[in-house]
Amino acid sequence: QGAIAYLNANDCGVCFSVDVSTYAALTRAQLADFSPPWPLTYRKPSFMPLELTAAAREKYAQLLRRAEQVGAGRCACVIVDSTGVEIAAATEEASAHPLRHAVMVAIGIAAKSFSDGAVVEHDVPSSSSSKRQRTAEDVYLCQDCEVITTHEPCIMCAMALVHSRVHLIAFREPDPGFGGFGGAVALHTCQSLNHQLRAFRFLEGR
């Protein structure tokens, strides 16, 4: 009231008070509701349920089958760009090095394809996927890419995916002990990170 009295006394125009949200918006719908009286910037991870169309479900089912083909019983990872073109496919190589998880190997392939200007595959069956070149405009290795894995990425791999700026991660088998997307931790809901992504467990027929 004191502030309003001061502003009115100094000819600052008509002054009035409005109620603003005590809490930050957690969804786009809340952002729209909270912004009119006090414009906000939305940088929080979305907690809205991810609704998949029938076409999207079929796409992820095919990509998961591709990952299972790549893994042949082991953990595997497939990375596709925003147009659905496969840019990397890999299986875990922990027997060669303990840090060569499928996700880390796949990101390495993406990095090599970026530096060489061509897509390469590593220790995987042949695929009919088309190839594309990456350009200097692709600031981050996997920006706007989608990642499909047979198993939930561990915390190390999950953080690598965040750093690579992937758009979405889908997996089949959860990892309650070491998983980074809902198992041991949920990095995709960490509000202090400067990049957020969607992560979900995909089960065909559900």
N, C-alpha and C positions, 0 to 999 in steps of 0.2 A: 504493500500500500504506500509505503514511503517513496519507493521508486516511481510509482505512477503519479503521486502528488508532485514530485520534483519535475518529471517530464511535462506534466500539464502546466506547471507554473512557468516553464521555459518555452512555451509555445512549440512543443514537439509534435503537435498533432494529437489526434484521438488515441489514447492509450487504453489498453485492456489486457487482461490476463487470460491465458489459455492453459489447459492441462496438457502435459507432455508425458510420454511413457517413461516410467522409471527404468525399464529394462531395454536392452538392445533388441532389434528385430532379429528373429531366428529364421524367418521365412520371407519370401517375396511378398506374400499377402500381408504380413505384419508390417513390412516396410512401407507398403502403400498406405496402410492405416496410420502409421506413426509419422509419416513425412509431412503432411500438409501444414501442421503448425510449426514444425521444426525439421527442415530438410536433413535427411540422413544419407550417409554413404554405406552401402551394403557390402561388407567384406567378410561376412560370416559364412560358415559352411551351411548349406541348405539341409534342413531337417524334414523337408517335405517328402512324403513317400514317393518313390520313383515308380511311376506307372509305365509299364512296357506295353507297347502295342503288339499285336500278333506278329507283325513283320519283324519287330525288334527281337522278340523272343526267338524267332526262327534264326535270325542273324547270329545271336549269341550262342544258340544251340550248335550251329554250324562251326562257329569259331572254337567252341569248347571241344567239339569232335576233332577239329584240326589240332588243337593242343594235345589231346589224348593220342592222336596219331604221332605227333612229334615226340611225345614222352615215351611211348611204347612201355607203359607201366611205371615210368619215373615222373617226377615233377617236370612240368613243361610250361612254357610261356610263349604266347603269340602277341605281337604288337601290330596294330593296323592304324593307318592314318585316318584323318577325318573323312576321307572318301571311301574307306573300307579296304584300301590296298594294303596288303601285308608288307611290312618293312623289316620285320625280324621274327624269327622263330627259333627257339632253343630249348634244350633240355638241360637239367642240372648236371654238373660235372664235378661233384664234390669229391669223387675219388681222385681227381687230378689236383684239386685245391679246395680247401674247406669253404672258401668264400665264393666259389663259382656256382652259386645258386642259379636256377633257370632264369629268374628275372635279371640278375646281374649279367649273365651271359647275353641275354637278349638286348639289354641296354648297350652292351659293348658292341653288338652287331649293328645296332642303330647308329652308334657313334662312328663305326668304321664306314658304314654306308654314307654317312654325312660327310666324312672327310674325303672319301674316295669319289663321291658323286655317283655311287651305284649301290644297289641293294645286294647284300650277300647273305647266304644262309650258312649255318654252322651245325654239322652233325645232325641233320634232320632229313626226313624223306622228301622227295621232290614234290612240289606243289604247282598247281596251275595258276596260282596267284600272279597277277601282273606286277610289274616292277615300275618304280618311279624314282627319279633323282630328287634329292633334297637340295635346297638352295640356301644361300647365306641369310635369306629372310626367315628361315626356321631358327629362331634365336635359341630355343632350347631343343634338346635332342628329340624329345617326344611330345612337344607341345601339341595339345588338342588330340593326341592319339588315344586309342582305347586299348587296354591291356586285358587279355584273357589268360588265366592260369588254371591249371588243374587243381592247385592247392593254394590256400591263402598265403600271400607273401609274408615272410617273417618281418620283424621290425626293421632290420637292416634294408631289406629289399623294398619295403613300404616307403621308407624315407628316401631311398634312391628314386622311386617313382614320383614322389612329391617334388624332389629336386628337378626331375626331368619334365615336370609340368604336364603330366598326363591328364586327360579329361575324365577318364573313367576306368575302373578296375572291376572285373567280374571274375569270380572263382567258384569252384565247386566244393572242395573239401576244406572245412575250417581248421584252424590250428589254435586251439584254446591256450596252449602253452607259450607259443612264440609269435602268434599272428599279429600283424600290424594294422589290420583293418577290421577290428572287432574281436579278435582272439584275446591276446594279452593286453593290447592297447587299441585305440581307435584313432589313428592319425588323421583320418579324413574328417573328424569332428573337432580337431584341435584348432581353436580359434586364434592361437598365437602364431601359427604358421602363415607365411605370406602367399600360400597357394592352397586352395581347397579343391578337392575332387570328389566324385561320387564313387562309392564302393558298395558292392553287394554280392551276396552269395547267390549264384544262379543254379536253380534246379529245374530241369526240364519237366514240363507238365504241371508246374505250380505257379 
